[in-house]
Amino acid sequence: MTDDTKGTNRRGFLKLAGTAAPAAIVAAATAAPTTAAANPVDLSSSVMQDTDHTRAYFASARF
């Protein structure tokens, strides 16, 4: 395998990655998540609850 062939494949990959990555970001940003409303807080429970506060924390912790 020559260096010319290897360089051509790298260029093709970078061209594809340069156009596919922004398209994937746009597709992910436009997809609206469908989630149910959070439950009200139950102060008598000692387990973690599904509230707006916990959803906001988990959304900010994603990376």
Secondary structure by P-SEA (a helix, b strand, c coil): ccaaaaaaaaaaaaaaaaaaaaaaaaaaaabbbbbccccccccccccccccaaaaaaaaaacc
